[in-house]
Each structure stands twice: as C-alpha cells, then as structure tokens.
Amino acid sequence: MTSPLARVLAFYLPQFHPTPENDLWWGKGFTEWTNVAKAKPLYPGHVQPRLPADLGFYDLRVPEVRERQAELARAAGVESFCYWHYWFGDGRRILERPFEEVVASGQPDFPFCLAWANQTWTGIWHGAAGRTLIEQTYPGAADREAHFNWARRAFEDPRYSRVDGKPIFVVFSPSHMPSTAEFVDHWRELAHKAGYPGMYFVGVSDAYDQNTERYRLPMLDPFDAVTILGPQDYIATHGAREKWGLKRRLRERNLGRFNRLRPKTWAYPTRIDFAEVVDHAFEDMPDGDRFLPAVLSGWDNTPRSSQRGVVYENSTPELFERYMEKAVARLAGHPKEQRIVFLKAWNEWAEGNIVEPDAIHGHGFLDAIRKAVLPGAATAAAEAARSETGPHG
C-alpha cells in the first residue's frame, strides 16, 4: 500500500451508548443520536437532519460496530482513533465503556491514542449553560498519578500511537489546568519510571482571541506539540473580521446592538461559508515541527444548540479534500513521525463534523482523506470496505 503522506489521527466521540448519567439528566436512553434525530432546518436551505448511512444509528457497546469503523478508517488512510476520555478528578469518569472494551478485548486491531476532554460538563446542549452536571477538578499529585495509572494499560498496548516510541496524549483545554507544567512534568516522571522513553504531549490552544499568538502562549510551553481545533480556529481570526460584513449579517439576521429586540423565533445561527474556512485555514499557524494542523469536514452544532449554534455551509468532500491537502502540505518538512494531522472528528454527529458515511455524501469524506494522504493509491481497499456494508452496517 502507498505510504501515507501524513499520520491522520481522528478524534473519536464515545457518546453513542446509554449511560446512567445521561438517563438522569436528559431522559431514559439519551445518546448523541437523540439530538441528531430530532434536528430540524432552521432557515431555507439549512441541511438538517444529517443522518448516518452505512452504520446506521449504532450503539458503541456492539463490537461489530467498532470493528466496522476501524475497517472504514483503515481503507481511507486514517492511522488512528484518538478517543476522547473523561477524568473529572478523584477517579470520576463517564462514557468509558467503549474504550475500556477496545483495550480489554484487543479488538479492533487498529491503532488508538487518548485525548483528555478536561472540561466541566454543563447543560449547554439543552439551553441550560448555567447548569453544572459534572465539574472538572484537579485534586493534586495523587489524582494525577491515579489518572496516569489508569491510562498506563492503554499506553502499553501495542496498538497505541506513538512518536519516537513515546505515547501520544492530547489535552483539550490547557487553559483550565492549574499548571500545565506541573501536570506534564509529573506524567513525564511517571512515564520514565514505567520504562517509557517519555510522553509526546499535544496541547490544544483554547485561547481564541485573534489578538493573541495562539500557538505560543506560556501555558503551551510544556507541550511537545500544539494544535488548534475548529470551528474556533476560523471564527476567532478571519471569521471575526468578517462578522459585521453586510452579506453575512443579512444571512444571519444580525441586527447588531438591536438583536435584543429581535424575536427569538426570528434568530438564525451563525452562518459561515465552508469555502471561506478552507481558504483561510492555518493563516496564523507558525512554521516548525511543534505546530500540527487540525481539520474538520464541516460544522453544524444546531442539533445541540439550535439558533445559538454555528453552521459551516456548503461543506463538500471536494472542499474537505482541499483542506486536507493544505494540512498535509504544512507537514512536508516535519520528521516523519511528527507529520500528524488531527481530524475533528470521526463521529461528532451532533456537531456536524464527521467523516463516517452519511445519507447525503456517502463515503465522500472518507474518499477525500484517502486522496489527500494516499495519492495514487488503488481504490480497491476502499471499494471492498464499502461493498461489505449493508443498509444497517
């Protein structure tokens, strides 16, 4: 098989199975699919609901679903799933079952790594942003060690993705940590005691102010690499400058300081042309091995946030392929193991950033990845993967 031009690590959301917590907060049987299925168009031309194709409304407790996802990812040139995990402090976790089963079973035989979604959970999905569901805490050294010891089983799995032998570990929100240096230094010490050559830490810059050097903030200094995830990557830079353009204001029914007088039913979500996002991707990303691009196939979080959401309009596999190609080009001078593109995401359906087959584009976004990272590769593997899938996966 053609050697890939980049290592595509796809963020993977484990929200697609019932949990006692979600049953309590949102009703019996709630999963991410609940929001996806009830979505409605909010303005003429708004493409909702966005529904799955090959895999259907799957349940991640089913091993065959996880196996099929891995087959699709492998055929498309995705190297690894980067599983979001939740450690709220004092060992409190949620949504852990799919990943725990992947590690325990040894299946699917597909690479993975971990990303820590270190944020307080609120009721923002249902218009109750002030309601705290689970608070993210940082109790101290003993908890950091307990967290490391939990992750260690994954780090020592032969499937775990590494850079120069060092396990990759992503932190979603460095700005929320009491001290990034304290965390990174402690885990590096624990890694060396465990016999690892080190850790490869990736910090996600969650400072979105366009007037800051978002990739060079002091809180990011302890990390080996830095990335920025969409849609904030665009919204805080070119998107912020374009916010008051007449064309966009008309599209969004944006009345400026008079918005408070606007009837709630008349409000539109923020609407951004995906072609603009692709055109301005990575504008302020510095050169150097430390800086890693992140891409997304689109964005529409209105299934969660309704009129308060953001929509990237006119997203197509062709535009996404161009986005991927720009990301790959940024990595040309990096050492081979550090040619990493983060894909946000594999399956974040209620935010509209997915590459799994859907009812509109089919396998288009998967094909776009393959074309960008495996140029000239035969299509046989992708065609075989597609042909094996029935109407329900």
N, C-alpha and C positions, 0 to 999 in steps of 0.2 A: 504494500500500500504506500502511496505517496507520503513522504514525510511532511507533517504539518508545518506551516509557516509560523504558527503560534500555538500556545497552550491555552485552550478555551476552558475556563473554569466557570461553570454555570451555577449561580445561586439557586438553591432548591428549597421551596417552602413546604414544611411538613403539616400544613393546616388542614389537610383533606382527610380527616377522620374525626369522629366524635370524641369529646373529652368531657369528664365531669364538670370542669370549669366552664366550658362553653355552654354546656347544657344549663348550668345555673345562671349564667349571665344573659344568654340570648334565647334560650329555649331548647327543648329536647331535640337532639340530632343536629344541632347547628354545626356547619363546617363552612369553609370558604365558598363552597358551591351554593350555599343559601343566598349569599349576596349576588353571586354571578347569575343565578337563575331568575331572580326577581328584578334584575336591572331593566330599565326602560329608556328609550330615546328621550332626551331632554330638550331637543331642538331639531328642526328639519335637517336630515342628513346625518344625525348622530347614530353611529353604528352600535346599537345595543339591543338585545343582549349578545355578548360574544360567547359562543358555545363551543365545547370541545367536539372533536371529530372522533378519530380512531379509538382513543382511550375511554371515551365517554365520561360520565360523572363518577370517576373512580374513587376507591377507598384505599388509602395508603397502608392499611393493615393487610392488604392482599399481596402476597409475594409475587404473584404473576404480573401485577401492575408494575411493581418496581423493576422486575426483570425486563418488561417491555419498554419501559422508559429508558433503561440502560442500552437496549438494542438500538433504539431510535437515536440516542445521543451518540453512540459509537459510530454509527453509519454516517452521521452528519459531521463528524470531526470534533465533537466535544470531547475533551480529555477527561473531565472530572466533574462530579456534582459537589458543590460547596454547600453543605447542609447548614441552614440556619438552626442554631440551637439556643436555648434559653436557660440561663443560670441567673436567678434573681438574687442570690445570696443565701447563705446558710443551707445550701443544697437544694433550694426550691427550683424545680424545673416544670416544664409543661411541653406538650407536643413531642415528647421524647420517643414515643413508641416506634415510629418508622425507622429512625436511625439506629436505635438500640437493636432492632431486629436485623437490620443490614449488617451490623457488626457481629452479632451473635451467630447468625446463620452462615456468614461468609458469602452471601448472595444478595444482589447480583455481583458477579465478578467484574466489577467496574470501579475505577478509582474514585476516591472521595477525599474531601477535607472538611474542616469545620469553620464556620463563621459565627461569632458570638453577637447575637442581637441584644445588646445590653441597653435596653430602654424600658422605662416604666410602661406598662400596658394601661391604656385608658379606654374610655368608651367612645373614642373619636369616630369609629366606624359607624356608629349609630347616632351621631349628632350629640353625643354626651362627652365632649372632650374633657370636661372637668371631673368626670367620674374615674377614680383610680381603681383599677382592677387588681393589678399586682405591681407593687413598687420595686424598681430595680435598686438594690442596695449593694454596698461594698464593705462587708463587715471587717475585713483586715486580712492579715497574713494567713491565719488558719483556714479561712474560706478560700483564699487564692490557691492554697495547697490542695484543698479538697477538690476544687474545680479542676486543677491540673491532674490530680489522680483519677478523676472521672474520665477526663479526655485521654489519659495515657493509653487506655485499652485501644482507642482508635488510632492514636499516633503509632502504635506498634503493629498495627495491621499492615500487611504487605501491600494492600491496595491504597494506602494513604498517600496523597500527593505531597511531594517534597521539592525543595530547591537545594541542590548540593547536599542531599541527604537530610536536610532539616525539614521537619513537618511545617506545612503552611498553616497559619492560623490568622484569621481575619477578625478585626474588631470593628463593629459597625459605628460606634459612637464614642470616639476617644474623648470628646469634649465633656462627656458626662462622668468621666472617671475622676476620682480624687487626684490621682497621679498616674499618668501613663508610664513614666519611668519606673515607678515602684512596681507596677504590675509586670512590665516587660522584663525588668532585671530579675525579679523573683522567679518568673517562669523560666528564664534562661538558666538560672542557677539550678532549678529543679530538673531541667532537661539534661544538663551536663551530669548531674548526679545519677540520672536514669541511663546514662551512656549514649545519649544522642550527640551529634556534632553541634547541636544548637537548635534554635527555632527560627523560622522565617515569618516574621510578623508583618502583616499588612494592616495599616490604619486607613480607615475611610475618613477623608476630610469631611466633616459635617459642619464646617464653617462656610456658609453660603453667601456671605456678604461679598458683592462684586468688588468692593474696595480693599479687600484683603488679599494677601498672597496665600491663597487657599491651600496650596500644596506645601508651603514652607512654614507653617505655624509651629511654634515651640512644642506644643503638645504632641506633634507628629514626629519630632526628632528621634525618639527612641525606636521607632519602627524601621524595619528594613526596607519597606516599600510603602507607597501611598497611592491611593486611588480616590476618585470622586464618583458617586453614583447618581444617575439620573432619577427623576427629572430635574433635580436641583442644579445639576451641573449646567444646564442651559438656562433655567429660569433665573438664576442669580447673575448671569452675565449678559449675553445678548438679549435674552428674554426680558430682563429687567429694563433694558434700554428701549425695547420695543413696546413696553406695556401700554404706553399712552399714545401709540400710533392710532390715527383715526380709524383705519381699516379694522384693526383688532378690537378697538373699543366698540365699534358698531357690531361686530360679530358677537361680542360678549355682553352687549347691552350695558356697557360700563359707563355710568353717569358720574364717575369721579366722586367728588365730595357730596354729591346728591344721591349716592347709592342707598343711603339710609332711608330715603323716601320711596325707593323702588319696591313694588310688591314682591314678596318672596317668590311667588309663582312666576314672576317675570324675569327672574335672575337666570343667567346662563353660567355654566362653569367657565373657567379659563380655557381658551381655545388657541392652540399653537399649531402651526403647520409643521409636520414632521420633516419636511424637506429643509426648513429653516434650521431645525435641530441638527440635522446631518451636515448642512453647510458650515455650521459654526462649531462643530464638535472639536474639542481639545484645544480651543483657542488660547487658553491661558495655561495649558499644561507644559511644564518645563521639559527640556531635554534631559536625558540621563537615565541610567539603569533603575534608579529608585522610583521612577514615576510610571505607573501602569494604567493603561486606558480601561474604561468600562463602557459598555454599550448596552442599549436596550432596544427591543424590537418595536416599541411603541409605549404609550402610556394612556390609561384612562381609568382613574380610580373613582369614577362616579358610581359604580356599583356599591362602593363603601360610603362615599362622601356626597353623593348627589350633586346639587348645584355648587357645593363648596369645592368640588373636585377640579382636576386639571385633565384636559384631553389633548393628546397629540393627534391631530387629524391627518388623514390621508397616509397613514402608515402602510407601506407595501413591502413585500420581500425584496424588491429591487432597490428601494432606498436603504433598507436594512443591510443589504449586501454591500452597498457603498460605504455605509457606516462601519461595517466590519473591516472592509479593505483599508479605510483610514486608520483604524486602530492597529491593524497588523503592520501597516507601514511605519507607525510610530515606534515599533519594536525592532526594526531591522538591525539596529546597532547594538541591541542588548545581548548579553551572553545567552546562549540557547535556552538554558533552564529558566531564565528570567523573562522570556518572551511570553508574558502572561496577559491575556485579555479576560477581564471579568465580564460575564454575561448576566445582566439583571433583567430577566431571570429566566429560568427554565419553565416555571409554572405558577407565576403570581397572577392568577386569572382575574381576581377582583381588582387588580391594579392595571390590567391590560398590558403587562409586559411578560409575554410568554412566547415560546418557540414551539411548544407542543402543537401537534396538528389541531387546527380549528376548522369550524364549518365554513369559513369564508376563504381562507388562504390554503387550506390543506397542509401539505408539507412544505409550503413555500419558504418559510423562515428557516427550517432545517436545511433546505437546499441552499439557501443563501449562505449559511455558515460554511457548508461544505465547499462551495465555490470560492469563498474568500480564504479559507485556511488550507484547503486541499486542491489547489488549482491543477487542472489537468487530470484529476483522479477519475477513475472509471466510476460510472454511476451504478454499477451492478449491486454493490452493497446496499445503497440507499433504496434501489428498486426492490431488492429482495426483502428488506425490512418493511417496506410499505406493503408488499403483496401479502405478507403473513398476517396482517392485521384485519380482522373482521370488523363489522359495524360497531361492536362494543369492546374491542380490544382483546 
